[in-house]
Amino acid sequence: MADKKTERKKKIKALIYDKHYRPMKQKEIGYLMQVTPEDRPEFVKLLQELVEEGSIEVTKRGKYKPIEKEVLKGVFTCTKNGYGFVTVEGKEEDYYIYEKNWNGAFHEDIVLMESIDSQPRSGHRKEGKIIKILERGMKTVVGTLEKNQNFGFVVPDNQRFQSDIFLSKGECGNLTSGFKVLVKVTDYGDERHSPEGKIVEVLGHRDDPRVDILSIVKAYGIPTEFKESVNEQVKSIPDAVIAEQYPMRKDLRELPTVTIDGEDAKDLDDAITLSKDGEEYLLGVHIADVSEYVSENSPLDREALKRGTSVYLVDRVIPMLPHQLSNGICSLNAGCDRLALSCLIRIDRNGKVMDHEIAETLINVDERMTYTDVAAIIEHDAETRKKYESFVPMFELMKELSDILRERRHARGSIDFDFPESKIILDEKGHTIEVFPQVRNAATKIIEDFMLCANETVAEDFYWREIPFLYRSHDIPDGEKIDKLQSFLQNFGIYLKINREELHPMEVQKLLTKIEGTPEEPLISRLTLRSMKQAKYTVQCSLHFGLSTRYYCHFTSPIRRYPDLQIHRIIKENLHGKFTPKRFAHYEEILPQVAEHTSKMERRAEETEREVEKLKKAEYMERRIGEVHEGIISSITSWGVYVELPNTIEGMIHVSKLPGDFYYYDENTYSMVGERTGRQFKLGEHVKIRVADVDMLLKNIDFDLEEDAYGERNWDEADCQ
């Protein structure tokens, strides 16, 4: 049906764009194309769609004609500073939109844009003009209510929504100024009138505990409650596994089995067994069999797909599945019989997978271990080793195999960026009391290595089965970004080897190895990471650049990631011989949409987590205004120098506050340079700062440079005279 529609549109466009065509009304075009009376409604609809798509245009007299200027469909975004851009699918660069050409568009609107400068001068962006808004992007907005006697208005938290939202007196009800609300925009206004809206949810007063985090969650549209239909389905799911009901499953309950997770983790979706058979390792990666309880297209499944992923915030987890499943029957809790989908892998002493089996299993976890305790065992902490005495040999074997697997990945070119994550501690009222870096230890690396091994093994298995599947892909970096990185590296006498205009992961790995332990390591590592593309879910099994492997998927976390749950269903249907041509066609149809949607939900979750982290870091530094700290220059832009403190918090020194000179940004050397003195601020440089100000609305932290930090360099304002 879709193909026929596309073909008919092509025929209409071909006629209108024919060099002999003259503008005609729809009746005349229909006559020429011999449209029958019964087909007229569809024909009129197709004409209208072509107009809306920007493929053709209609005159004031109702005549259809070709588009004289290039019209493109895209997504409008604007920055907090009021700069507008349109992103067009398939175009490498965004189009810049001057404010006078926004035509009433708001952030995230889907728009038709007319290209007004498709071949700009060197160093300038292409420009466009918005001619039509096809769909509003921000339909709801979170903000703070400001109320007077006769009306109220909401000040949006998101500065990209460029206007306050008017509320009638009746709409404000009994609320007072300072309340956080979720507003549905009912009218987007125009040049003379503000947007209008209605309150759909009151989140609480801005000073109430944890309302700040809830506001961010709601702003990103993340659901916090499960529908009644989902809760009803959960009631029908058992809260315990009765082993006798699963006689066909491989019974692995006698194997010594452990989970290894963080202290706070409650959704335990992977367990490990490990032994040795001669020179070969027998690794069991046992994953919670969530698909046993979440059937396809059930209310639970639809909700899980909608959410796409669990969201992990500093004070809460917003789960993909209800807690009764994620923390209950699906969680591999110690001492409980559990259903699992296991990948049993035989590995030789060089880390090569010799054989594997994927099976439905019954398991029972012996110990719920933490990363801290396992790391202590590996580091020969006597007290911890005594506590888990019977498992010490297995943990030592885990470390042995982990090192082998890591070395094998390293040999093929796998890239390992080891940036510490932030750990944020809140008090009972939700205020930040501590921020510090959370560094990976030996135990986190063990789990990482075993999960990677299982994910690769499963992906390769199903690639060769040639059935529809979901893979995890990471594309080769853009040539332009690599060229910029190459130019910068030459300042340090470092050169990246590029073959046939493509970069091999091995070269990135060699680079990271070369700079390890050097003063410029933080700088070069960050710039290299920023040159990489974002990983995503795809239906094609293509290169995972970061891991330097052809085969990769997400198999190991079905409690918190929908793609893992999706491929579990495919695996189990294949195990049971139920993968019929009908199911083949079914998955071919649905998987592209699943891949696209879950990739989008993953990005949404990451952005939410990042915003909450920024908020809590800003809150922490607000109480430290005036304090002096030492840090490292982590980023430089034309508007300022960013400094990261040892606790992972980053703030900015505005270019106007750099002392003793007027500074400009040199993009070739990624440095800030004084016009008269030549004084340079470079990435990776140690500086002393004073906390100057914190903007809680924008979550920005401002630093001032402590000038006495340069006493050793004999640099001061006198040098500028």
PEDA-V807308 format. One record per residue. D_CENTER is the distance of its C-alpha to the mean C-alpha in whole Angstrom. Layout:
[[D_CENTER] [D_CENTER]]
This chain:
[[35] [32] [33] [37] [35] [33] [37] [39] [36] [37] [41] [41] [39] [41] [44] [43] [42] [45] [47] [50] [48] [49] [47] [48] [48] [46] [49] [51] [47] [48] [52] [51] [48] [51] [48] [50] [50] [48] [45] [46] [43] [40] [42] [41] [38] [37] [38] [36] [33] [34] [35] [31] [29] [31] [33] [37] [38] [41] [44] [45] [48] [46] [46] [43] [42] [40] [37] [39] [36] [32] [30] [27] [24] [21] [18] [20] [18] [19] [19] [20] [23] [24] [23] [22] [21] [21] [18] [20] [19] [20] [21] [20] [21] [20] [23] [25] [26] [29] [29] [32] [31] [28] [30] [29] [25] [23] [19] [17] [20] [21] [24] [27] [27] [30] [30] [33] [32] [31] [32] [32] [34] [32] [30] [29] [26] [27] [28] [28] [30] [28] [31] [30] [27] [26] [24] [22] [19] [19] [22] [21] [21] [21] [24] [27] [30] [33] [36] [40] [43] [43] [39] [36] [32] [29] [27] [23] [21] [19] [21] [19] [22] [25] [27] [29] [29] [33] [34] [37] [40] [40] [36] [36] [38] [39] [36] [36] [34] [31] [30] [26] [26] [24] [25] [26] [27] [30] [31] [29] [32] [34] [35] [38] [36] [33] [30] [32] [30] [31] [29] [28] [27] [28] [25] [28] [30] [27] [29] [29] [27] [23] [23] [21] [18] [19] [19] [16] [15] [17] [16] [13] [15] [14] [17] [19] [22] [23] [25] [29] [29] [26] [28] [31] [30] [29] [32] [34] [31] [34] [33] [34] [35] [38] [39] [42] [40] [38] [41] [39] [36] [37] [38] [36] [37] [39] [37] [36] [32] [30] [26] [25] [22] [22] [24] [22] [21] [22] [21] [22] [21] [22] [26] [28] [31] [33] [36] [38] [41] [43] [41] [38] [35] [34] [31] [30] [26] [26] [23] [24] [25] [23] [24] [28] [27] [25] [27] [25] [25] [26] [25] [23] [22] [21] [19] [17] [16] [16] [13] [11] [10] [12] [11] [12] [14] [17] [19] [18] [16] [15] [16] [15] [19] [22] [23] [26] [24] [21] [24] [27] [28] [25] [25] [27] [29] [32] [35] [34] [34] [31] [30] [28] [27] [28] [27] [31] [31] [34] [33] [36] [36] [34] [31] [32] [31] [34] [34] [32] [32] [29] [31] [31] [32] [34] [33] [34] [32] [34] [32] [29] [29] [26] [25] [27] [30] [30] [29] [32] [34] [33] [34] [38] [38] [41] [40] [37] [38] [41] [39] [38] [41] [40] [37] [37] [38] [35] [33] [35] [34] [31] [30] [33] [31] [27] [29] [30] [27] [25] [28] [28] [25] [25] [28] [27] [24] [21] [19] [18] [17] [18] [17] [18] [15] [17] [19] [20] [23] [24] [28] [29] [28] [25] [26] [24] [27] [25] [22] [22] [21] [20] [21] [21] [24] [26] [25] [21] [22] [24] [22] [19] [22] [23] [20] [19] [23] [23] [20] [21] [25] [23] [22] [25] [27] [26] [25] [29] [30] [29] [27] [24] [21] [17] [16] [13] [14] [13] [15] [18] [17] [19] [22] [23] [20] [22] [25] [24] [23] [26] [28] [27] [28] [31] [32] [32] [34] [31] [31] [28] [30] [28] [30] [31] [28] [25] [24] [24] [22] [25] [26] [22] [23] [27] [26] [24] [27] [29] [28] [27] [29] [30] [30] [27] [25] [22] [23] [23] [20] [17] [19] [18] [15] [14] [16] [14] [12] [8] [9] [9] [12] [15] [19] [20] [20] [20] [19] [17] [17] [16] [18] [21] [21] [22] [21] [18] [16] [15] [18] [18] [16] [17] [18] [14] [13] [14] [14] [16] [19] [19] [20] [22] [24] [25] [26] [28] [30] [31] [32] [34] [35] [34] [32] [34] [34] [33] [30] [29] [30] [28] [25] [25] [25] [22] [19] [18] [17] [16] [13] [12] [12] [10] [7] [7] [7] [5] [3] [6] [6] [4] [6] [9] [9] [9] [12] [14] [14] [16] [18] [19] [20] [22] [24] [25] [26] [28] [30] [31] [32] [35] [34] [34] [31] [31] [27] [26] [25] [21] [21] [23] [23] [26] [26] [26] [26] [23] [24] [22] [24] [25] [23] [20] [20] [20] [22] [24] [28] [28] [30] [33] [34] [34] [38] [41] [40] [38] [34] [33] [29] [30] [27] [29] [29] [26] [29] [30] [34] [37] [39] [43] [42] [40] [38] [34] [31] [29] [26] [26] [29] [30] [31] [33] [31] [32] [30] [31] [29] [26] [25] [23] [23] [21] [20] [21] [23] [26] [28] [32] [33] [36] [39] [41] [38] [39] [43] [43] [42] [45] [43] [44] [45] [48] [47] [46] [49]]
